[in-house]
Amino acid sequence: QVQLVESGGGLVQAGGSLRLSCAASGSIFSINPMGWYRQAPGKQREFVARIASGDSTNYADSVKGRFTISRDNAKNTVYLQMNNLKPEDTAVYYCRLGPTLVRLDYWGQGTQVTVSS
């Protein structure tokens, strides 16, 4: 089973920055898309950012211009650089690997990001 471990969450003031990391086990990291999702209390999990195996990226409109997703295949790690954070960014952030070629998805356990005003 692929294991994904998120880190880097915490408490930050509005306007501040934070970088999340997601370390993946196994040997399939580099050939699969990776993404970040988030879920706030009482809300559905929502897409934040995605990076393909070829490094093309996509972002939710709410984070465009503020967040940057990147990957380091040598370290089996994907990052989410979050700048100009807003209170509405407060959520648990989840790392996703997939879909794979056999249509599987893997998820991390999440890391809490709290943005205070």
C-alpha distance (Angstrom), angle and dihedral (degrees) to the residues before:
residue distance angle dihedral
Q1 . . .
V2 3.78 . .
Q3 3.79 112.4 .
L4 3.79 123.7 -153.3
V5 3.79 121.4 -169.5
E6 3.80 120.8 -169.4
S7 3.77 124.2 -157.5
G8 3.78 140.4 164.2
G9 3.77 100.6 69.0
G10 3.75 122.7 133.6
L11 3.77 146.5 116.3
V12 3.78 119.7 -46.0
Q13 3.79 135.9 166.4
A14 3.78 121.2 -111.5
G15 3.77 109.4 -83.9
G16 3.76 92.3 28.7
S17 3.78 130.8 115.8
L18 3.76 137.1 -121.3
R19 3.79 135.1 177.0
L20 3.77 121.6 -146.0
S21 3.78 123.3 -158.7
C22 3.77 131.2 -160.8
A23 3.78 118.6 -166.4
A24 3.79 117.5 -162.7
S25 3.76 129.4 -157.8
G26 3.77 124.3 -144.8
S27 3.77 134.0 42.7
I28 3.82 102.0 -82.7
F29 3.78 99.4 77.0
S30 3.79 100.4 101.4
I31 3.81 96.9 51.9
N32 3.78 97.2 50.7
P33 3.78 135.5 74.0
M34 3.78 117.5 -109.0
G35 3.75 129.7 -155.5
W36 3.76 146.7 179.0
Y37 3.79 123.2 -134.6
R38 3.76 131.5 175.9
Q39 3.76 138.2 -156.1
A40 3.77 126.3 -162.1
P41 3.81 122.6 -162.9
G42 3.78 111.1 -76.0
K43 3.79 93.4 9.1
Q44 3.78 137.1 98.7
R45 3.76 121.4 -102.7
E46 3.79 108.4 -92.5
F47 3.76 136.8 -161.5
V48 3.78 116.8 -103.6
A49 3.80 109.3 167.0
R50 3.78 141.6 -17.3
I51 3.78 134.9 -162.2
A52 3.79 123.0 -167.2
S53 3.78 127.4 -143.4
G54 3.80 86.9 -100.5
D55 3.82 90.2 52.6
S56 3.79 98.3 -109.7
T57 3.80 110.6 145.3
N58 3.78 140.6 -151.3
Y59 3.78 130.2 -169.6
A60 3.74 138.7 -167.0
D61 3.79 111.5 -108.1
S62 3.78 90.3 -117.7
V63 3.80 92.8 63.8
K64 3.80 103.1 32.9
G65 3.77 111.3 128.0
R66 3.79 92.0 16.8
F67 3.81 106.5 59.0
T68 3.78 129.1 52.3
I69 3.79 125.6 -167.1
S70 3.78 120.3 -157.4
R71 3.78 139.0 162.3
D72 3.77 137.5 -145.4
N73 3.77 106.8 -158.1
A74 3.80 93.1 -173.0
K75 3.80 88.5 61.3
N76 3.81 96.6 36.2
T77 3.78 87.4 -125.9
V78 3.78 136.3 132.3
Y79 3.80 122.5 -162.6
L80 3.76 137.2 -158.2
Q81 3.77 114.4 -158.2
M82 3.79 108.2 -161.3
N83 3.79 119.0 -165.5
N84 3.79 132.0 176.7
L85 3.77 90.8 19.4
K86 3.78 119.1 -158.0
P87 3.81 130.8 -157.8
E88 3.80 89.0 -110.3
D89 3.80 88.3 63.4
T90 3.79 88.4 70.0
A91 3.79 107.7 120.6
V92 3.75 145.4 105.0
Y93 3.78 107.1 -79.5
Y94 3.79 119.3 -145.1
C95 3.76 130.6 -163.0
R96 3.81 118.5 -139.1
L97 3.78 130.6 -164.1
G98 3.77 113.1 -164.5
P99 2.84 168.0 -61.4
T100 3.77 88.8 -108.6
L101 3.79 123.7 -160.1
V102 3.80 87.7 -90.4
R103 3.82 90.8 50.4
L104 3.78 98.5 -107.0
D105 3.78 127.8 143.7
Y106 3.77 129.5 -157.4
W107 3.79 126.1 -162.8
G108 3.74 136.1 -165.3
Q109 3.79 123.7 -134.9
G110 3.78 94.2 -107.0
T111 3.77 138.2 -116.1
Q112 3.79 124.8 -121.9
V113 3.79 120.0 -118.9
T114 3.78 117.1 -172.0
V115 3.79 121.6 -176.4
S116 3.78 117.3 -167.0
S117 3.78 127.1 -160.0
